[in-house]
Amino acid sequence: MNLYNNTIINYRFNKIKTAIVLFFFFLLLTNHLHAQERIIFSHLSIQDGLSNRNVLSVFQDHYGFMWFGTNDGLNRYDGKNITVYKNDPLDPNSLSNNVVFSMYEGKDGGLWICTVNGLNLYNRDSENFEVFKLKPEAANDMTSNIVMMVTEDSKGNLYAATLMAGIQKLDRNAGNFIPVVRDTTDQSGIDLVMSLFLDQNDDLWYFHTDTGGRVQELKYYKTDSGELKSFHLPYIEPNSAIGDVRGIGVSCGLKDKAENIWLGTADGHLLNFNREKGFFNKIEIDKGHVLISITEGDSANFWIATFGNGLIKYNYKTGEKIQYNYDIADDYSISHDYLLSIYKDRAGIIWIGTAVGIDRFDPYKTPFRTYEHNENDQNSLSNNQVLSIIESSEDPDLLLIGTLDGLNILNQKDGTIKRFTKSALGDDENYSIRDILSAGKGKYWIATLGSGLEIFDTKSSDFKTVLTEPEISHTVRDIVRSEEGILWLGTTNGLVRYDAVKKGIRKFFHLDTSYTREVFEELTKLRNSGQEFGAIENVGNLADTILNVRIKTQTKALVVVTGENVMTHNFRNTKLFDYGWIENEQGEKVWEIDKENTMHAGGALKNRIVVDVVDLKPGNYSLRYISDDSHSTANWNAVPPNDEKHWGIQLYYVTEDEEKIFRGNLLKKDFSDSPPSNNISALYLDSKGLLWIGSTGSGFSIYDLQKDRFTLYRNGPYDKNSLIDNRVAAFYEDSNGLMWIATQGGLNSFD
């Protein structure tokens, strides 16, 4: 809690003399000190939806939302949008006051808001507030209901630091406060408690201000016995910059992860309290400037917000200090030198409440030069999702950048960006560019996610469609060149070889899909000849279907089940969602799916088909089929199978010759001599002229261009030396000729 976050009180209630000081006279400093290391600050302001420029407090709840307490309203930020909560005099369940000092989340997830006029508990379901007043009978006398901050002990007791009433404990059931510590002899009645902490023993540590607005002592209160101890502060120089507040000392406080207590002072010092000896170590940080708020970083670093001199990083082990000040010439500097609050979220990002809004930065990031989309600036990227990048073959200062919405050319010398988007070309659709490859003479091959293969001429700024549906998939993810004029395209519908000179196309499909189509052709013959004698088909969501069939003589039956069998990408486990089986009249299963031996049924990879032959004795049988709440007939949430109608289970009479067709010719093809899948994720041509083909979930293949032969590699369920994961993202060949395969489950090398 820092004292100067609360100085707005003096502005609104001049009858309180010197307990809280007004110094929101925020002026830009004319003398800017430049940081010794680069930090990229991003900013939020009233133009982004903040209710007020002056951000007094920052907090992150367990859902990840950021909350900003301002001089005029509470703000919730979801990373994109800001929602503002304000007091409505006609609504008793609105925020009790618009001046928000601090926020706190209890162990039960309740979010508490401390304001000038009471404590508020936020109701997430109804998005309103339950209000607790220190003195409900004095509802209009807001000075009697000022709550600075709250904290909670291990038993769930909530303690409040107040302006006029010392430390109070909230009785949730009764809806009122119970005095815990009152410590004032001042006729004004001021009993200001700030920077309230609970230690590991649930005892209270706090800083107390009494007569004259002076923070005189650090105090320790044992909650079990009521014992109260005081520790006097060392002398602190008066600071004329904050007004006529004689002897005012502590401006903020922090209990670090090691339970050490640190105080920031109005004259620019840190006081480190030695509990064993009961005295303070005084460390000069920024003499003459108020240390307004402190948060703990890592590696013995504190981030200290000052009132008038920017941000300071201080390492208490080495004594190193680094200053960060506002720079009018740098859009990525801190936005103001008058800071009001500072906070570190769970990801380690530092949020700073300033006189003009919110600043934030990630201390773990290195100082990158950032290029991003700005809808009000044509000299910015067309989209922030960058999918590909290549250096110009004509000018090394130019970079061609493919984004989710068009091509950008960045001039590294002057930082200018030229955009080439569908909207700029008179088309409203987005223009996603996944890969770029030089075609020579200022032209570039463009792999798009929606328009197939195109070629771009930098001299004329023209795009020309070369290949798209129905010739190839309109989604092309990768391009490589094996020799002059020969391109290899990785698409969402197989591998494509394109001869750019002769304009010839050769397509390579995964054989799993090809022979499944043959299976369906043979099944169609059986249906047309009337050999189907039991069928559950066109199954929708949440089905549990039973079909009874009677077998009069010993019968050889072909059983076909089409359903949803989601496999993990390392094929170590599978999970059935939509599937069928056969029961006898005793309810015993006589046939069920071998879930690890299914075939792809076309469409999405999770569409699976099982074709098997079963011998059935005379008797009564039940076909059973169940489905879950998604991905079924008329409710597909992904690409449906080749044969949508027969989603279910069917039985067919078959002869011995027909059985041989299925068992031999159709179900035992070598699908390893094909691309790993029709959904190609990555291509790479190595130094030996071998083409490496990665897939989104079926491993990878190596294609020998000379022998016209594919070799498939996948994760083996019991082979520790196989591919670690079947979701392949990229390939790379190092200087020793060793291949590296990047997957979503780890990294493999391949020798």
C-alpha positions in Angstrom: 0.0 0.0 0.0 1.4 3.4 -0.8 0.3 6.6 0.9 0.4 8.8 -2.2 -2.1 6.6 -4.1 -4.6 7.9 -1.6 -3.8 11.6 -1.8 -6.9 12.3 -3.8 -8.7 12.2 -0.5 -7.2 15.6 0.5 -8.5 17.0 -2.8 -12.0 15.8 -2.1 -12.1 16.4 1.6 -10.2 19.4 2.7 -11.3 19.1 6.3 -8.7 16.3 6.6 -5.6 18.4 7.1 -2.4 16.6 6.6 -3.1 12.8 6.8 -3.2 12.5 3.0 -1.5 14.9 0.7 -2.7 16.1 -2.8 0.0 16.1 -5.4 -1.8 15.2 -8.6 -0.3 18.2 -10.3 1.3 15.9 -12.9 3.7 17.8 -15.1 6.1 16.4 -17.7 9.7 16.7 -16.6 11.9 18.6 -19.0 15.1 16.9 -18.0 14.9 13.3 -19.2 17.4 10.7 -17.9 17.8 7.8 -20.3 17.8 4.2 -19.3 21.0 2.3 -19.2 19.3 -0.8 -20.8 16.5 -1.0 -23.2 13.0 -1.9 -22.1 10.0 -1.9 -24.5 7.0 -0.5 -22.7 3.5 -0.9 -24.1 0.7 1.4 -23.0 -3.0 1.6 -22.2 -4.7 4.9 -21.9 -8.2 6.5 -21.8 -8.1 6.1 -25.6 -8.1 2.4 -25.1 -11.0 2.6 -22.7 -9.5 3.4 -19.3 -12.0 5.3 -17.2 -9.3 7.7 -15.9 -5.7 8.6 -16.5 -4.6 8.3 -12.9 -4.1 4.6 -12.1 -3.8 4.2 -8.3 -3.6 0.4 -8.2 -3.2 -2.7 -10.3 -4.2 -6.3 -9.5 -4.5 -9.7 -11.3 -7.2 -12.2 -10.2 -7.1 -16.0 -10.5 -8.9 -15.9 -13.8 -6.1 -13.8 -15.3 -8.1 -10.6 -15.6 -6.2 -7.4 -14.8 -7.9 -4.9 -12.6 -7.0 -1.2 -12.5 -8.2 1.1 -9.7 -8.3 4.7 -10.8 -9.3 8.1 -9.6 -12.6 7.7 -11.4 -13.7 4.0 -11.6 -12.7 0.4 -11.5 -11.5 -1.2 -14.8 -11.3 -4.9 -15.8 -8.9 -5.7 -18.7 -9.1 -9.1 -20.5 -6.1 -8.5 -22.7 -8.2 -6.8 -25.4 -11.2 -5.0 -24.0 -11.7 -2.9 -20.9 -14.9 -3.0 -18.8 -15.5 -0.1 -16.5 -17.4 -0.2 -13.2 -18.6 3.0 -11.5 -20.9 4.2 -8.7 -24.5 4.7 -9.6 -26.3 6.7 -6.8 -29.5 5.0 -7.7 -28.1 1.4 -7.5 -27.1 0.1 -4.1 -25.3 -2.8 -5.7 -23.0 -0.6 -7.8 -19.4 0.3 -6.8 -19.7 2.3 -3.6 -17.2 5.0 -4.8 -15.2 5.7 -7.9 -11.9 6.3 -6.2 -10.3 2.9 -5.9 -7.3 2.5 -3.7 -6.5 -1.2 -3.9 -7.9 -4.7 -4.8 -7.4 -8.1 -3.0 -8.5 -11.6 -3.8 -9.4 -13.9 -0.9 -8.7 -17.5 -0.6 -12.3 -18.3 -1.7 -11.7 -16.3 -4.9 -13.7 -13.3 -3.8 -12.5 -10.0 -5.2 -12.4 -7.1 -2.7 -12.3 -3.5 -3.8 -11.2 -0.8 -1.4 -12.6 2.7 -2.0 -13.1 6.1 -0.5 -16.5 5.0 0.7 -16.4 1.5 1.9 -15.3 -2.0 1.0 -16.8 -3.8 -2.0 -17.1 -7.5 -2.8 -17.4 -8.1 -6.5 -20.1 -10.6 -7.7 -18.8 -12.2 -10.9 -22.1 -13.8 -11.9 -24.2 -10.7 -11.7 -21.3 -8.2 -12.2 -22.3 -6.1 -9.3 -21.1 -5.4 -5.7 -21.9 -6.1 -2.1 -20.9 -3.1 -0.1 -19.6 -3.1 3.5 -19.3 0.2 5.4 -17.2 0.9 8.5 -20.0 3.2 9.7 -23.2 2.5 7.9 -25.0 5.1 9.9 -22.5 7.7 8.4 -23.0 6.6 4.8 -22.8 10.2 3.6 -19.7 11.0 5.6 -17.2 9.2 3.3 -14.2 10.1 5.5 -15.6 7.6 8.1 -15.7 4.8 5.6 -12.4 5.0 3.8 -10.7 1.6 3.4 -7.1 1.7 2.2 -6.4 -2.0 1.8 -7.4 -5.5 3.1 -5.6 -8.7 3.7 -6.6 -12.2 4.9 -5.2 -14.6 7.5 -4.9 -18.4 7.2 -8.4 -18.8 8.8 -10.1 -16.6 6.3 -10.4 -13.6 8.6 -10.4 -10.3 6.5 -8.5 -7.3 8.0 -9.0 -3.8 6.7 -6.6 -0.9 7.0 -8.6 2.3 7.3 -8.2 6.1 7.5 -10.3 6.9 10.6 -10.7 3.6 12.4 -7.3 1.8 12.5 -7.4 -1.9 11.8 -10.9 -3.5 11.5 -11.9 -7.1 11.0 -14.9 -7.9 8.8 -17.7 -10.0 10.1 -19.1 -11.5 6.9 -22.2 -13.0 8.6 -23.2 -9.8 10.4 -22.1 -7.6 7.6 -20.1 -5.2 9.8 -16.6 -4.4 11.1 -15.1 -5.3 14.4 -12.3 -3.0 15.8 -9.0 -4.8 16.2 -6.4 -2.0 16.8 -7.2 1.7 17.5 -4.1 3.8 18.1 -4.7 7.6 18.0 -4.8 10.5 20.4 -5.3 13.0 17.5 -8.4 15.2 18.0 -9.1 15.0 14.3 -9.8 11.3 14.8 -7.4 10.3 12.1 -6.1 6.8 12.7 -4.6 5.9 9.3 -3.1 2.5 8.8 -1.2 1.7 5.7 0.8 -1.2 4.2 -0.9 -3.8 6.3 0.8 -7.2 6.3 0.1 -10.6 7.9 3.1 -12.8 8.7 3.4 -16.6 8.9 1.9 -16.6 12.4 -1.1 -14.5 11.3 0.3 -11.5 13.3 -0.2 -8.0 11.9 2.5 -5.6 10.8 1.5 -2.1 9.7 2.5 1.5 9.4 0.6 4.0 11.4 0.0 7.7 10.8 -1.3 9.9 13.6 -1.1 13.6 14.6 0.2 15.8 11.8 0.0 13.1 9.2 3.4 11.6 10.2 4.1 8.0 9.7 6.0 7.5 13.0 6.3 3.9 13.6 6.2 0.4 12.2 3.9 -1.6 14.5 3.5 -5.3 15.3 0.3 -6.7 16.7 -0.1 -10.2 18.0 -3.6 -11.3 17.1 -3.8 -14.0 19.7 -2.7 -12.0 22.8 -3.3 -8.4 21.7 0.3 -7.5 22.4 1.4 -4.4 20.5 5.0 -3.4 19.7 6.3 -0.2 18.1 9.5 0.3 16.1 10.7 3.9 15.5 11.7 5.0 12.1 15.1 6.7 11.4 15.0 10.4 10.6 13.7 11.2 7.1 14.3 14.5 5.4 11.2 16.6 4.7 10.2 16.8 1.0 9.0 20.1 -0.1 7.9 18.6 -3.4 4.9 17.0 -1.7 3.7 20.0 0.2 3.8 21.2 3.7 3.8 17.8 5.4 6.4 18.2 8.2 8.2 15.0 9.0 6.2 12.7 6.7 8.2 9.6 6.1 7.0 6.3 4.7 5.3 6.4 1.4 5.0 2.6 0.6 5.8 -0.8 1.9 6.5 -4.3 0.8 6.8 -7.7 2.4 9.1 -9.8 0.2 9.0 -13.6 -0.5 11.4 -14.1 2.4 9.1 -12.3 4.8 11.4 -9.3 5.0 9.7 -5.9 5.4 10.8 -2.9 3.2 9.6 0.7 3.4 9.9 3.3 0.7 10.3 6.9 1.9 9.4 10.3 0.8 13.0 11.4 0.6 14.1 8.5 -1.8 15.3 5.9 0.6 14.5 2.2 1.3 14.3 1.1 4.9 15.0 -2.6 5.4 13.7 -3.8 8.8 15.9 -6.1 10.8 13.4 -8.1 12.9 16.0 -9.7 15.2 17.6 -6.4 16.2 14.5 -4.3 15.8 16.1 -1.5 13.7 16.1 -0.3 10.1 18.9 -0.3 7.5 18.6 2.9 5.4 19.5 2.7 1.7 19.6 5.7 -0.6 17.7 4.9 -3.9 16.8 8.3 -5.4 17.4 11.1 -3.0 14.8 13.8 -3.1 12.1 11.8 -4.9 9.2 10.0 -3.4 9.3 6.2 -3.7 5.6 5.7 -4.5 5.3 1.9 -4.9 7.5 -1.2 -4.8 7.1 -4.7 -6.3 9.5 -7.7 -6.1 11.1 -9.0 -9.2 13.5 -11.9 -9.4 17.2 -12.3 -8.7 17.1 -9.9 -5.8 15.6 -7.1 -7.9 13.0 -4.6 -6.8 11.1 -2.5 -9.2 10.4 0.9 -7.7 8.0 3.5 -9.0 8.9 7.1 -8.1 6.7 10.2 -8.0 8.5 12.4 -10.6 11.6 10.4 -11.6 10.3 7.4 -13.5 11.1 3.7 -12.8 14.1 2.3 -10.9 15.3 -1.3 -10.9 17.3 -1.9 -7.7 19.3 -5.0 -6.9 19.6 -5.2 -3.1 22.5 -7.7 -3.3 24.8 -5.8 -5.7 23.4 -2.3 -5.0 23.0 -1.8 -8.8 20.4 0.8 -9.8 19.0 1.3 -13.3 16.8 4.3 -14.2 14.0 4.3 -16.8 12.5 7.7 -17.7 10.0 9.1 -20.1 11.5 10.0 -23.5 9.3 12.2 -25.8 11.2 10.8 -28.8 10.6 7.2 -28.0 7.1 5.7 -28.3 8.2 2.6 -26.4 9.6 4.4 -23.3 7.7 4.7 -20.1 4.8 7.0 -20.7 5.3 9.4 -17.8 7.8 10.0 -14.9 5.0 10.5 -12.4 4.1 7.0 -11.3 1.4 5.9 -8.9 1.5 2.1 -8.6 3.4 -0.9 -9.7 2.5 -4.6 -9.8 4.0 -7.9 -11.0 1.5 -10.5 -12.4 1.8 -14.3 -12.3 3.7 -14.4 -15.6 6.3 -11.9 -14.3 5.0 -9.0 -16.4 5.4 -5.6 -14.7 2.4 -3.3 -14.7 2.8 0.4 -13.9 0.0 2.8 -13.0 1.0 6.3 -14.2 -0.4 9.8 -14.4 -1.5 9.0 -18.0 -2.6 5.4 -17.9 -1.0 2.0 -17.7 2.4 0.9 -18.8 3.6 -2.7 -18.9 6.7 -4.7 -19.9 8.1 -8.2 -19.7 11.5 -8.1 -17.9 12.4 -11.5 -19.3 12.3 -10.3 -22.9 15.4 -9.1 -24.6 15.3 -5.6 -26.2 13.7 -6.4 -29.6 12.8 -3.8 -32.1 9.1 -4.3 -32.6 7.0 -4.1 -35.7 3.2 -4.6 -35.3 -0.1 -3.7 -36.7 -1.7 -0.3 -36.1 -5.0 0.3 -37.8 -4.4 4.0 -37.8 -0.9 3.7 -39.3 -0.4 2.5 -42.9 3.3 2.3 -42.2 2.7 -0.8 -40.0 2.2 -4.5 -40.5 -1.0 -5.5 -42.1 -1.5 -8.1 -39.4 0.2 -9.1 -36.2 0.2 -12.9 -37.0 3.4 -13.3 -39.0 3.6 -16.6 -40.8 6.7 -16.3 -43.0 9.7 -14.1 -43.8 12.4 -14.0 -46.5 15.1 -11.6 -47.4 14.8 -10.0 -50.8 17.1 -11.6 -53.4 17.6 -8.2 -55.1 18.0 -5.9 -52.0 19.3 -7.4 -48.6 17.8 -4.4 -46.9 14.3 -5.5 -47.8 12.3 -8.2 -46.0 9.2 -9.9 -47.5 6.9 -10.8 -44.6 3.8 -13.0 -45.0 1.0 -12.4 -42.5 -2.5 -13.7 -41.8 -3.7 -10.7 -43.9 -1.3 -10.1 -46.8 2.3 -9.5 -47.8 4.4 -6.8 -46.3 7.8 -5.4 -47.5 9.9 -3.9 -44.8 12.8 -1.6 -45.6 15.2 -2.1 -42.7 17.1 1.1 -43.4 14.3 3.5 -42.9 11.7 1.3 -41.2 9.0 1.9 -43.8 6.5 -0.9 -44.6 4.5 -1.4 -47.8 1.4 -3.5 -47.5 -0.1 -5.8 -50.2 -3.5 -7.2 -49.0 -6.7 -8.4 -50.6 -8.5 -5.3 -49.4 -5.9 -3.2 -51.1 -6.4 -5.2 -54.3 -10.2 -4.7 -54.2 -11.1 -7.9 -52.4 -12.7 -8.0 -48.9 -11.2 -11.4 -48.0 -8.1 -11.9 -45.9 -5.0 -13.0 -47.7 -3.0 -15.4 -45.6 0.6 -16.0 -46.7 2.2 -19.2 -45.2 5.5 -19.4 -47.2 7.5 -17.3 -49.7 10.2 -18.5 -52.1 12.2 -16.5 -54.6 11.4 -17.1 -58.3 14.2 -14.8 -59.5 14.0 -11.5 -61.3 12.1 -9.8 -58.6 9.3 -12.4 -58.5 8.3 -14.7 -55.6 6.3 -17.8 -55.2 3.6 -17.3 -52.6 2.0 -20.2 -50.6 -1.4 -19.0 -49.4 -3.9 -20.3 -46.9 -6.9 -19.8 -49.1 -5.8 -18.9 -52.6 -3.4 -21.8 -53.5 -0.1 -21.0 -55.2 0.5 -17.5 -56.5 3.4 -15.5 -57.9 4.2 -11.9 -56.9 6.0 -9.4 -59.0 7.7 -6.8 -56.9 8.2 -4.5 -59.9 4.6 -4.3 -60.9 3.2 -5.2 -57.4 0.9 -7.7 -59.1 -0.2 -11.1 -57.8 -1.1 -13.9 -60.2 -2.8 -17.1 -59.2 -0.9 -20.1 -60.5 -2.6 -23.2 -59.0 -5.7 -23.5 -56.8 -8.8 -25.6 -56.5 -9.8 -27.9 -58.2 -6.2 -28.5 -59.5 -4.8 -28.5 -55.9 -5.9 -27.6 -52.5 -6.5 -23.9 -52.0 -4.4 -24.2 -48.8 -0.6 -24.4 -49.4 1.6 -24.5 -46.3 5.1 -25.0 -47.7 7.2 -24.6 -50.8 10.6 -26.1 -51.7 12.5 -26.3 -55.0 14.3 -29.5 -55.9 15.7 -28.2 -59.2 15.2 -25.3 -61.6 11.5 -25.0 -62.3 10.4 -27.9 -60.1 8.4 -26.9 -57.0 7.1 -29.2 -54.2 4.0 -28.0 -52.4 2.8 -29.2 -49.1 -1.0 -28.8 -49.0 -4.0 -29.9 -46.9 -4.8 -32.4 -49.6 -1.6 -34.1 -50.3 1.8 -33.5 -51.8 2.1 -31.7 -55.2 5.0 -31.7 -57.7 4.7 -28.7 -60.0 6.8 -28.2 -63.1 6.7 -24.4 -63.5 8.3 -24.6 -67.0 6.1 -27.3 -68.5 3.1 -26.5 -66.3 2.8 -30.1 -65.3 1.3 -31.4 -62.0 1.7 -34.6 -60.2 -0.2 -35.3 -57.0 0.7 -37.7 -54.2 -1.9 -38.9 -51.7 -1.7 -40.9 -48.6 -2.7 -44.5 -49.6 -4.8 -44.9 -46.4 -7.4 -42.6 -47.9 -7.1 -44.2 -51.4 -7.8 -47.8 -50.3 -10.6 -46.7 -48.0 -12.4 -45.3 -51.1 -11.9 -48.8 -52.6 -13.4 -50.3 -49.5 -16.5 -48.1 -49.9 -16.8 -49.1 -53.6 -16.8 -52.8 -52.6 -19.3 -52.1 -49.8 -21.6 -50.4 -52.3 -21.6 -53.5 -54.5 -22.7 -55.6 -51.5 -25.5 -53.1 -50.7 -26.7 -53.0 -54.3 -26.9 -56.8 -54.4 -29.1 -56.9 -51.3 -26.4 -58.5 -49.0 -26.9 -56.1 -46.2 -29.0 -57.7 -43.4 -28.6 -55.4 -40.4 -27.8 -51.7 -40.4 -27.6 -48.8 -37.9 -26.8 -45.7 -40.0 -27.1 -41.9 -40.2 -26.4 -41.8 -36.5 -26.7 -38.4 -34.8 -25.5 -37.0 -31.5 -26.0 -38.7 -28.1 -27.3 -42.0 -29.6 -27.6 -45.3 -27.9 -29.1 -47.5 -30.6 -30.0 -51.2 -30.6 -31.0 -53.3 -33.6 -32.0 -56.9 -33.2 -31.1 -59.5 -35.9 -31.8 -63.2 -36.1 -29.3 -65.7 -37.6 -30.9 -68.9 -38.8 -27.8 -70.8 -40.0 -24.1 -70.5 -39.5 -23.2 -67.3 -41.2 -20.0 -65.6 -42.3 -20.8 -61.9 -41.9 -18.8 -58.7 -42.9 -19.1 -56.2 -40.1 -18.4 -52.5 -40.9 -18.3 -49.8 -38.3 -17.7 -46.1 -39.1 -17.2 -43.7 -36.2 -15.0 -41.4 -34.2 -11.8 -42.7 -32.7 -9.5 -39.9 -31.6 -6.0 -41.0 -31.4 -3.2 -39.3 -29.5 -0.5 -38.0 -31.8 2.0 -40.6 -30.5 -0.5 -43.4 -31.1 0.2 -44.8 -27.6 -3.4 -44.5 -26.6 -6.7 -44.2 -28.4 -10.2 -43.1 -27.3 -13.5 -44.1 -28.8 -16.3 -41.7 -29.0 -18.7 -43.0 -31.6 -18.5 -46.8 -32.1 -20.4 -50.1 -32.3 -20.3 -53.8 -31.3 -22.3 -57.0 -31.5 -23.9 -58.8 -28.5 -25.5 -62.3 -28.3 -28.8 -62.8 -26.6 -27.0 -63.3 -23.3 -25.7 -59.7 -23.6 -22.1 -61.0 -24.2 -20.0 -59.2 -26.7 -19.2 -61.5 -29.7 -17.4 -58.8 -31.6 -16.0 -55.3 -30.8 -13.7 -52.8 -32.4 -10.0 -53.2 -32.1 -9.5 -49.5 -31.4 -5.8 -49.5 -32.3 -6.4 -51.1 -35.7 -8.8 -48.7 -37.4 -8.5 -47.2 -40.9 -8.9 -43.6 -41.9 -12.5 -43.1 -43.3 -11.6 -40.0 -45.3 -12.1 -36.4 -44.2 -10.9 -35.5 -40.7 -8.3 -37.9 -39.3 -10.6 -38.8 -36.4 -13.1 -40.4 -38.9 -12.3 -44.1 -38.6 -13.6 -47.3 -40.2 -13.2 -50.9 -39.2 -14.0 -53.7 -41.7 -13.8 -57.3 -40.3 -15.3 -60.7 -40.9 -17.0 -62.6 -38.1 -18.6 -66.1 -37.9 -22.0 -66.0 -36.3 -23.8 -69.1 -35.0 -27.6 -69.4 -35.3 -29.3 -67.3 -32.7 -30.5 -63.8 -31.8 -28.0 -60.9 -31.8 -28.1 -57.2 -31.2 -26.2 -54.5 -33.1 -25.2 -51.7 -30.7 -24.0 -48.2 -31.5 -23.4 -45.2 -29.2 -22.3 -41.7 -30.0 -21.2 -38.6 -28.0 -22.5 -35.0 -28.2 -20.6 -33.9 -31.3 -19.3 -34.9 -34.7 -22.0 -37.2 -36.2 -24.5 -37.2 -39.1 -25.7 -33.7 -39.8 -23.7 -32.3 -36.9 -20.1 -32.6 -38.1 -17.6 -30.4 -36.3 -14.8 -31.4 -38.7 -14.6 -32.6 -42.3 -17.0 -35.6 -42.5 -16.0 -39.1 -43.8 -16.2 -40.2 -47.4 -19.5 -42.0 -46.8 -21.5 -39.9 -44.4 -24.7 -42.0 -44.6 -23.2 -45.1 -43.1 -22.0 -43.5 -39.9 -22.9 -46.5 -37.7 -22.6 -50.3 -37.8 -23.8 -52.7 -40.6 -23.7 -56.4 -41.3 -23.4 -58.1 -44.8 -23.6 -61.6 -46.0 -20.3 -62.5 -47.8 -19.0 -65.4 -49.7 -15.5 -66.8 -49.2 -14.4 -65.0 -52.4 -15.8 -61.7 -51.2 -14.1 -62.3 -47.8 -10.7 -62.7 -49.6 -11.3 -59.4 -51.5 -11.6 -57.6 -48.2 -8.9 -59.5 -46.2 -6.4 -59.6 -49.0 -6.6 -57.0 -51.7 -8.1 -54.1 -49.7 -7.0 -54.3 -46.1 -3.3 -55.2 -46.5 -2.0 -52.5 -48.8 1.3 -50.9 -48.1 0.3 -47.4 -47.2 3.9 -46.6 -46.0 4.9 -46.0 -49.7 3.0 -42.7 -49.7 3.1 -39.3 -47.9 2.4 -39.7 -44.1 -0.9 -38.0 -44.5 -2.8 -35.7 -46.9 -2.4 -32.9 -44.3 1.2 -31.8 -44.9 2.7 -29.5 -42.3 6.4 -29.1 -43.4 8.7 -29.8 -46.3 12.5 -29.8 -46.4 15.0 -30.8 -49.2 18.3 -32.1 -47.7 21.8 -32.1 -49.1 21.3 -35.6 -50.5 18.3 -34.6 -52.6 15.8 -36.3 -50.3 12.5 -34.6 -49.6 11.3 -34.7 -46.0 7.5 -34.5 -45.6 6.0 -33.7 -42.2 2.3 -34.1 -41.3 0.0 -32.6 -38.7 -0.5 -35.9 -36.9 0.8 -38.9 -38.8 4.6 -38.6 -38.5 6.8 -38.0 -41.6 8.0 -39.6 -44.8 11.3 -39.3 -46.7 10.8 -39.3 -50.4 13.6 -40.4 -52.7 13.1 -38.3 -55.8 15.3 -40.6 -57.9 13.7 -43.9 -56.8 10.2 -42.5 -56.5 9.9 -44.2 -53.2 8.5 -43.0 -49.8 9.6 -44.3 -46.4 7.3 -43.7 -43.5 8.4 -42.9 -39.9 6.0 -42.7 -37.0 6.0 -42.9 -33.3 6.1 -46.6 -32.2 4.0 -47.3 -29.1 6.8 -49.5 -27.5 9.8 -48.1 -29.4 11.8 -45.5 -27.4 14.0 -44.9 -30.4 11.1 -44.0 -32.7 9.7 -40.5 -33.5 8.8 -38.8 -30.2 5.5 -37.3 -31.6 3.6 -37.5 -34.8 2.8 -33.8 -35.1 5.8 -32.6 -37.1 6.4 -28.8 -37.3 9.8 -28.4 -39.0 13.0 -30.1 -40.3 16.6 -28.9 -40.3 19.9 -30.3 -41.5 23.0 -29.2 -39.6 26.5 -28.7 -40.9 27.4 -32.3 -40.0 24.5 -33.7 -42.2 22.4 -34.6 -39.1 18.7 -34.1 -39.6 16.6 -32.6 -36.8 12.8 -33.1 -36.6 10.8 -30.6 -34.5 7.5 -31.9 -33.2 4.9 -30.7 -30.8 6.1 -33.3 -28.3 9.8 -32.7 -28.5 12.9 -32.8 -30.7 14.4 -35.8 -32.6 17.7 -36.1 -34.4 17.9 -38.5 -37.3 21.1 -40.0 -38.6 
